[in-house]
Amino acid sequence: MSDQSITQSPAAVASMPRYSGPWDRETAAHLLRRTTYGPRIDEINKAVKDGLEKTLDIVLGDYEVPAPPVKYREGHDPAVKLGKTWVNTPYIGGSKYRNLSFRSWFYNTMLLEEKTTIRDRMVFFWINFFAVHGEHGDARSVYEYVKLYQDLALGNFRTMLERITVEPQMLSCLDGALNHKDNPNENYARELMELFTVGKGELIAKGDYSTFTEKDVVSLARALTGWVNLDFRFSDQEIPVAAKFEASRHDTGDKQLSYHFGNQVIRNGGADEYKVVINILLKSENTALHFCRRLYRYFVDYTITDEIENDVIRPLAQTLLANNYEIRPVLRELFGSEFFYQSTLRGCVIKNPIDLLMSCLRPFNEYKHLDWIDLRFRYEMGENYSGDCHSLQLDFQQPPTISGWKAYYDGPQYHRHWISPALMQQRYWVVKKVTGRNFSVDNNLLPLDLHTFMKSFSNPHDINEVVKEFILIFLPRAISDQQFLKLKSWLLQGSSEMVWSTEMTGYLAHPNNNSYVRPIEDRLYDFFEKFFGMAEFQLQ
């Protein structure tokens, strides 16, 4: 059955059954792993205390948009003072400094976020969904389109489509700014349907993909003519990062659509005609289904069987349609469903490089206890994280294709694209580096705050409870009894449980006395090297 034959009304598809099982730390941790980056033990414990519904209120609730990146080094941007943002200041000089500032800021916003929120995970969802290559435009325009994702992370899909269609980065990336009535450019019109809305169905006839036709591409390209970017790139003038509509470039003729869209005719709408296009595309249930499949593959798993299509994707799509493309109700239904918490979905996803990095830093509160870290060093740390993810083949500014990263669309490998033999070695090295006792940036040692970390455990004196909570925080599912004993032996290093308890008592009471600190922290750092090398840590 092709997608075009789907005609159910919202009432024809039942909502997903709500989760009714036990709400414990393992269940809460699963939710937080999939919706936030690197949940801490205090966040997991709070989620258990709050219950599922209140936790969803928090995760999907209001959030703050991070302050913009700033100038953090002297000798750059003479018109910008140290510590002030450059995002609204014309370019003077080269672009490398601002690009580094932006990249550093991107990673720091995730690591320094205190609130339990889905914001940053949704931002990367949109970066992958609208896979704009970051080299189009100067750093100000790159910042503006990422800020759009922050502003509308949990907003309305219609609003997002309207904004991204005339966003300078997108107009540049998919040649929308070149789309002229005398020479229509079809790039954006094609991707708007194929990737962003109705999806590319099966080829059922020449030029007919079961969701749109080649003639639809031509008609939409004509309807989208007229938009260009202001001449802001690398200008030393006060020209804002923005696009404008030029009526002289716009095709005012009628545009005929195919039977997939009810044979509608798009009349001249001038500067608002692109909104007419989006409204037509959103009336197709194919758009809701396609969008929910993208959400599913990002948040849950890449496998979509016929059963999942009927029992998960369709109900979510109907929720999306019933709520006029508001995203929050869809995510709440998914994350509150019985389906989402089944054991087979825990640990079935291989972490992308950002997940990998955040999951081994944020539970330790990164290095926030080091009060000597100044503005410049903070940004240099962000540069380091950016380089780590780049080495693992994730550069958030440069998606490999307009479809995004292969992990989210290229079957049958999907997430396995992150773990080729060469990449696995590099993943182990990155984690070992940032959690090691000798990790440094610019010759400044960055020790983890192990004292505060261990104090956060329920019973740090009981090594069995410590191992259980290490598993809870860092591993997505239970391990075998044999593996548990192995982890315990790694921590004990041949000593007894009583010795651990005694040493931990001294450690917690004397955090500044090296004779008490060294025995415990040496054990922990040795343990981390083995623990974070486990295959299970690569999963979420």
C-alpha positions in Angstrom: 0.0 0.0 0.0 1.5 3.4 -1.0 1.5 6.3 1.4 -1.0 8.2 -0.8 -3.7 5.8 0.1 -3.6 6.7 3.8 -6.9 8.4 4.5 -7.6 7.8 8.2 -9.0 10.6 10.2 -7.3 11.4 13.6 -10.0 9.4 15.4 -9.3 6.3 13.3 -6.0 5.6 15.0 -5.8 5.0 18.7 -3.3 6.8 20.9 -0.4 4.8 22.2 -1.0 3.1 25.5 0.5 5.0 28.4 3.3 3.5 30.5 2.0 1.7 33.5 5.0 -0.3 34.7 7.4 0.4 37.6 8.9 3.9 37.7 12.4 3.2 39.1 15.9 4.5 38.5 16.6 2.3 35.5 13.4 3.5 33.8 14.0 7.1 34.6 17.6 6.8 33.4 16.4 5.4 30.1 14.2 8.4 29.6 16.9 10.9 30.5 19.5 9.2 28.3 17.3 9.6 25.3 16.1 13.1 26.0 19.1 14.8 27.6 22.9 14.6 27.4 24.8 12.6 30.0 22.2 12.6 32.9 23.8 13.0 36.4 22.9 10.8 39.4 21.0 13.7 41.0 18.9 14.2 37.9 18.0 10.4 37.8 17.1 10.4 41.5 15.0 13.5 41.2 13.2 12.0 38.2 12.3 8.9 40.2 11.0 11.1 43.0 9.0 13.4 40.7 7.4 10.5 38.7 7.0 10.2 35.0 4.5 12.9 34.3 6.3 15.6 36.3 9.6 14.6 34.7 8.1 15.0 31.3 6.9 18.4 32.3 10.5 19.3 33.2 12.2 17.7 30.2 9.7 19.1 27.7 9.1 22.4 29.6 10.3 25.9 29.1 14.0 26.5 28.7 16.5 29.3 28.4 18.2 30.1 25.1 22.0 30.3 25.7 23.7 33.6 25.6 25.5 34.1 22.2 29.2 33.3 21.7 31.7 36.1 22.6 35.1 37.4 21.9 37.5 35.5 24.2 40.9 36.5 22.9 42.6 39.8 22.4 43.9 40.7 19.0 40.8 39.8 17.1 37.7 41.9 16.2 39.0 45.3 17.2 35.4 46.7 17.2 34.3 44.0 19.8 35.4 44.2 23.4 36.7 41.2 25.2 33.8 39.2 26.7 31.2 40.8 24.3 29.4 39.0 21.5 30.3 39.5 17.9 27.1 38.0 16.4 25.7 41.5 15.4 29.0 43.1 14.5 30.3 43.3 10.9 33.3 41.4 9.9 36.7 43.0 10.1 39.5 40.6 9.3 39.5 36.8 8.8 36.7 34.4 9.7 38.7 31.7 11.6 38.5 33.3 15.0 34.7 33.7 15.0 34.2 30.2 13.7 36.3 28.8 16.5 34.3 30.9 19.0 31.1 29.6 17.6 32.2 25.9 17.7 33.5 26.3 21.2 30.3 27.9 22.4 28.2 25.1 20.9 29.8 22.4 23.0 30.1 24.6 26.1 26.3 25.3 26.1 25.6 21.6 26.3 28.2 20.8 29.0 27.3 23.8 31.2 23.5 23.4 31.0 22.2 22.8 34.5 18.5 22.3 33.7 17.2 18.9 32.8 16.0 19.7 29.3 15.6 18.2 25.9 16.7 21.5 24.3 20.2 20.6 23.1 19.2 17.1 21.9 16.4 18.8 19.8 18.9 21.3 18.5 21.0 18.5 17.0 17.8 16.8 15.7 17.2 20.0 13.7 20.8 20.3 12.6 20.5 16.8 11.1 16.9 17.3 9.8 17.8 20.5 7.9 21.3 19.5 7.1 22.8 22.9 6.1 26.5 23.0 5.4 28.1 25.6 7.7 30.5 27.0 5.2 27.7 29.0 3.5 28.1 32.5 4.9 30.0 34.0 7.7 29.9 32.9 11.3 27.1 35.3 12.1 24.7 33.6 9.7 25.8 30.2 11.0 25.0 31.3 14.5 21.6 32.7 13.4 20.4 29.4 12.0 21.6 27.4 15.1 19.8 30.0 17.3 16.7 29.4 15.2 16.9 25.7 16.3 17.4 26.8 19.9 14.5 29.2 19.8 12.1 26.8 18.2 13.5 23.5 19.5 10.1 22.4 20.8 7.9 24.7 18.9 5.7 24.3 15.9 6.9 22.5 12.8 5.0 24.8 10.5 6.7 27.8 12.0 10.1 26.0 11.7 9.5 25.3 8.0 8.4 28.9 7.3 11.5 30.3 9.1 14.0 27.8 7.6 12.7 28.3 4.0 13.8 32.0 4.0 16.8 31.6 6.4 20.0 33.0 4.9 21.9 29.7 5.5 19.3 27.6 3.7 18.9 30.1 0.9 22.6 29.8 0.3 23.0 26.1 0.8 20.2 24.9 -1.5 20.4 27.8 -4.0 17.2 29.4 -3.0 18.9 32.8 -3.4 19.5 31.9 -7.1 15.9 30.9 -7.7 14.7 33.4 -10.3 11.5 33.5 -12.4 13.6 33.4 -15.6 15.7 30.5 -14.4 14.0 28.5 -11.6 16.3 26.5 -9.4 14.7 23.3 -8.2 17.1 22.3 -5.4 15.2 23.6 -2.4 11.8 22.7 -3.8 12.9 19.1 -4.3 14.4 18.7 -0.8 11.5 20.5 0.8 9.3 17.7 -0.3 11.7 14.8 -0.4 13.5 15.4 3.0 11.5 18.0 5.0 7.8 17.2 4.4 6.0 14.5 2.4 9.1 12.3 1.9 10.2 10.5 -1.3 8.0 7.5 -1.7 8.3 4.6 -4.1 8.6 5.3 -7.8 5.1 4.2 -9.1 5.3 5.8 -12.5 7.6 7.9 -14.6 8.3 11.1 -12.5 5.8 10.0 -9.8 7.2 9.0 -6.4 3.9 8.2 -4.7 4.1 11.4 -2.6 4.9 14.0 -5.2 5.8 14.3 -8.9 8.5 15.9 -10.9 5.9 18.4 -12.1 5.3 19.3 -8.5 9.0 20.1 -8.1 8.9 22.5 -11.0 5.7 24.2 -9.7 7.1 24.6 -6.2 10.4 26.0 -7.5 8.5 28.7 -9.3 6.4 29.4 -6.3 9.5 29.9 -4.1 11.2 32.4 -6.5 12.1 35.9 -5.3 14.1 35.5 -2.1 17.7 36.7 -1.9 20.1 37.3 0.9 21.3 40.8 1.9 24.9 41.4 1.1 26.1 40.8 4.7 28.9 38.3 4.1 32.3 39.6 5.1 31.0 43.2 4.9 32.4 45.9 7.1 29.1 47.7 6.8 26.2 47.5 9.2 24.2 45.0 7.1 22.1 42.6 9.2 22.1 38.8 8.6 18.8 38.6 6.8 17.0 37.8 3.6 14.6 39.9 1.5 11.9 39.4 -1.1 12.4 41.0 -4.5 9.1 41.1 -6.4 10.9 41.5 -9.7 12.5 38.0 -9.4 9.2 36.3 -8.4 7.1 34.2 -10.8 3.6 35.6 -10.6 2.0 32.9 -12.8 -0.3 30.1 -11.7 1.4 26.9 -10.5 -0.4 23.6 -11.1 0.1 20.8 -8.6 -0.5 17.1 -9.1 -3.2 14.8 -7.8 -1.0 14.2 -4.7 -2.1 17.7 -3.6 -5.6 17.7 -4.9 -4.6 19.2 -8.2 -4.5 22.6 -6.5 -3.4 25.7 -8.3 -1.1 28.1 -6.5 -1.9 31.7 -7.4 0.5 34.6 -7.0 1.1 35.3 -3.3 4.1 37.5 -3.6 6.3 37.6 -0.5 3.9 35.2 1.3 3.6 32.6 -1.4 6.2 30.3 0.3 3.8 30.1 3.2 1.1 28.9 0.9 3.4 26.2 -0.4 4.2 25.0 3.2 0.5 25.0 4.1 -0.3 22.7 1.2 2.5 20.3 2.1 1.4 20.2 5.7 -2.1 19.2 4.8 -0.7 16.0 3.4 -0.7 13.2 6.1 2.5 12.0 4.4 4.3 15.0 6.0 3.2 14.0 9.5 4.1 10.4 8.9 7.5 11.3 7.4 8.3 13.7 10.3 7.4 11.1 12.9 9.6 8.5 11.3 12.5 11.0 11.5 11.7 11.6 15.2 11.5 7.8 15.8 14.8 7.0 14.2 16.5 9.8 16.2 15.0 9.2 19.6 14.2 5.5 19.7 15.6 3.1 17.1 16.3 2.9 13.4 14.1 -0.2 12.7 10.6 0.6 11.6 8.6 -2.6 11.1 5.0 -2.7 9.8 3.9 -3.2 13.4 5.8 -0.1 14.5 4.5 1.9 11.6 0.9 1.0 12.6 1.2 1.1 16.4 3.7 4.0 16.9 4.3 6.1 13.8 0.6 6.5 12.8 -0.6 7.4 16.3 2.2 10.0 16.6 1.4 11.4 13.2 -2.3 11.8 14.1 -1.3 13.5 17.3 0.9 15.9 15.3 -2.0 16.6 12.9 -4.5 17.0 15.7 -2.3 19.6 17.4 -1.6 21.6 14.2 2.0 20.4 14.1 3.0 21.3 17.6 5.9 19.1 18.5 5.6 18.8 22.3 2.4 16.7 22.4 4.0 14.2 20.0 7.1 13.8 22.1 5.1 13.6 25.3 3.0 10.8 23.8 6.2 8.9 22.7 8.1 9.3 25.9 5.1 8.5 28.1 4.1 5.4 26.2 4.3 1.8 27.2 6.2 1.1 24.0 9.1 3.4 24.8 10.1 1.6 28.0 10.2 -1.9 26.7 13.5 -3.6 27.5 14.5 -4.3 23.9 14.8 -0.5 23.3 17.2 0.1 26.1 20.8 0.2 24.8 19.8 -0.5 21.2 21.3 2.8 19.9 25.0 3.5 19.3 26.0 6.9 20.7 26.9 9.5 18.2 30.1 11.4 19.0 28.4 14.2 20.8 26.5 11.7 23.0 29.7 9.8 23.6 31.6 12.9 24.8 28.7 14.3 26.9 28.0 10.9 28.5 31.4 10.7 30.0 31.8 14.4 31.1 28.4 15.7 32.2 27.8 13.1 34.9 31.0 14.4 36.6 29.9 18.0 36.2 32.7 18.3 33.7 35.4 20.5 35.4 33.2 23.1 37.0 35.0 22.8 40.3 38.1 24.4 38.8 37.5 28.0 39.6 40.6 29.2 37.8 39.1 28.5 34.4 38.7 31.9 32.8 36.8 32.9 29.7 39.6 32.2 27.2 40.4 28.8 28.7 36.7 27.9 28.7 36.5 28.5 25.0 39.7 26.6 24.4 38.2 23.6 26.1 35.3 23.9 23.8 37.7 24.0 20.8 39.2 20.7 22.2 35.7 19.1 22.3 34.9 20.3 18.8 38.2 18.7 17.6 37.3 15.4 19.4 34.0 15.1 17.7 35.5 16.1 14.3 38.0 13.3 14.7 35.0 10.9 15.2 33.4 12.2 11.9 30.8 14.5 13.4 31.3 18.2 12.5 27.9 19.8 13.4 28.6 22.6 10.9 29.2 20.3 8.0 26.7 17.5 7.7 28.1 15.0 5.1 25.0 15.3 2.8 21.8 17.3 2.7 20.2 14.2 4.1 22.3 14.6 7.3 24.4 11.9 8.9 24.1 8.3 7.5 23.4 7.0 11.0 19.9 8.4 10.7 18.9 7.4 7.2 21.3 4.9 5.6 20.2 1.3 6.2 20.9 -1.4 7.0 23.9 0.0 8.9 22.3 3.1 10.4 24.0 3.8 13.8 26.8 1.4 13.0 28.3 4.0 10.8 29.7 5.5 14.0 31.8 2.5 14.8 34.1 1.4 12.0 37.2 -0.4 13.3 39.2 2.9 12.9 36.5 5.0 14.6 36.2 2.5 17.5 39.9 3.0 18.3 39.5 6.7 18.2 36.3 6.7 20.3 38.1 4.7 23.0 41.0 7.2 22.9 38.8 10.3 23.2 37.0 8.9 26.2 40.2 7.7 27.8 41.7 11.2 27.3 39.0 13.3 28.8 38.4 11.0 31.8 42.1 10.3 32.5 44.2 11.6 35.3 46.5 13.4 33.0 44.0 15.2 30.7 45.2 18.7 30.0 44.5 21.7 27.7 47.3 24.1 27.0 49.4 22.3 29.6 46.7 22.9 32.3 45.7 19.8 34.1 42.0 19.1 34.2 41.2 16.6 37.0 37.7 15.3 37.4 35.9 16.3 40.6 35.8 12.8 41.9 35.2 13.9 45.5 31.9 15.6 44.7 31.0 12.8 42.3 31.5 10.1 44.9 29.6 12.1 47.6 26.6 12.1 45.3 26.3 8.3 45.5 23.7 6.7 47.7 26.2 4.8 49.8 29.8 5.3 48.6 31.2 3.1 51.4 29.5 0.0 50.0 31.4 -1.1 46.9 28.4 -3.2 45.7 26.2 -0.1 45.7 28.9 1.9 44.0 29.2 -0.5 41.1 25.4 -0.6 40.8 25.3 3.2 40.5 28.2 3.3 38.0 26.1 0.9 35.9 23.0 3.1 36.4 24.7 6.3 35.4 26.9 5.1 32.5 25.4 1.8 31.0 22.0 1.6 29.4 21.0 -1.8 30.6 21.7 -4.5 33.1 24.9 -6.6 32.8 25.5 -10.2 33.8 26.6 -11.3 37.3 30.0 -12.2 35.9 30.4 -8.7 34.5 29.3 -7.2 37.8 32.0 -9.1 39.6 34.6 -8.1 37.1 33.7 -4.4 37.6 33.9 -4.9 41.4 37.3 -6.5 41.1 38.6 -3.6 38.9 37.7 -1.2 41.7 39.0 -3.3 44.6 42.3 -4.1 42.8 42.8 -7.2 45.1 41.8 -5.5 48.4 38.7 -6.2 50.4 35.4 -4.5 50.7 36.3 -3.5 54.2 39.4 -1.7 52.9 37.3 0.1 50.3 34.9 1.3 53.0 37.7 2.4 55.3 39.5 4.3 52.5 36.3 5.9 51.3 35.6 7.2 54.8 39.0 8.9 54.9 38.6 10.2 51.4 35.2 11.8 52.0 36.4 13.4 55.3 39.7 14.7 54.1 39.4 15.8 50.4 42.6 17.9 50.6 44.8 15.4 52.2 46.7 13.5 49.6 47.3 10.5 51.7 43.6 9.9 51.8 42.9 11.1 48.3 45.5 9.1 46.3 44.3 5.5 47.3 40.8 6.2 46.2 41.4 8.3 43.1 44.1 6.1 41.8 41.6 3.2 42.0 39.0 5.3 40.3 41.1 6.5 37.4 42.4 2.9 36.8 38.8 1.8 36.9 37.6 4.4 34.4 40.1 3.3 31.8 38.7 -0.2 31.8 35.1 0.7 32.5 34.7 3.2 29.7 36.4 0.7 27.4 33.4 -1.6 27.7 31.3 -2.2 24.6 28.2 -1.5 26.6 29.3 2.1 27.2 29.1 2.8 23.5 25.3 2.2 23.7 22.4 4.3 25.0 
